[in-house]
Every structure is written in structure tokens, then in C-alpha cells.
Amino acid sequence: MRHLTIAGWLLLGGAVGFISFQLERVRGVTAQPFASEWDQRIEVLSFLMLPPNLVVLAPAAFLAAVTTWLAGDEREVWLTSLLRLVAATAIVLGMIGLASIVSILADNDGAPTDFEGVFLRLGGISMAAGLALVCRAADRSSA
């Protein structure tokens, strides 16, 4: 169990690295004539929610859940922490996706709505909810 837990933390490191990369890009946003800084920041941050990008969290979520189910009632604190951190990360990413959808729908300035962007983010929200649900189910399970 300990080796699987360590592997889960290492897999989570990949997601943390990608999230950190996007946060650094958000910090570097400057004013543009076509959008405010906050609109651009939400847009850059929302790239985390695109399903191909959100998939970096999936290996950590599934490994943490499977390891938790295998450990049963003999879970170590590191495993429980990993499982809950992955679930919390998925939930936060889902909230970012929701904010992005609101931003897309509110800032169309009379132009046609970018439904493709909305659908992509809805797919990401669905994926984030699924990952959080898997983690929550594993956390509530017992041997």
C-alpha cells in the first residue's frame, strides 16, 4: 500500500506541475484591446478544464481510489490525505470551469456565443465531477 500511495503522490505531482504552469501564465496576463485582464485570466485558467488537460489528474485519482479500496480500514494518513486532496483539486477545477462558462456567456458583446468553448468546459466539469465522485466513494468505503 505504501508504494501505491507514493506513486499516487508522484502522479499528483504531474497535475500540480501543470496547474502551476497555468497559474504562472495567468500571472503574466497584460491588458489587451479585445478583453479585460480578468477576462483573459479566466480564459487562461479555464484551459485547465479542457478534458485533454484535465486528464492529468485522472491517474492520481484512480490510483488513490483503488489503493484506498485495497487498504480498507487500514488506511494510512498519507493515503487519506492524497485521496481528499485529489478530490478537492477536482472540485476546484470544476468551479473554475463554471466561472469560465459564465464568463463566456456574459461577455459575448452581441457576438454569437462560443458554444464550442462552453461544451468543452462542460465536458471538463463532468470529468472533474466524476473524478471527485470516485474519490468520495473510495473515501466512504470500508473493508
Buried (B, 14 or more C-beta within 10 A) or exposed (E): BEEBBEBBBEBBEEBBEBBEEBBEBBEEBEEEEEBEEEBBBBBBBBBBBBBEBBEBBBBBBBBBBBBBEBBEEEBEEBBBBBBBBBBEBBBBBBEBBBBBBEBBEEBEEEEEEBEEBBEBBBBBBBBBBBBBBBBBEBBEEEE
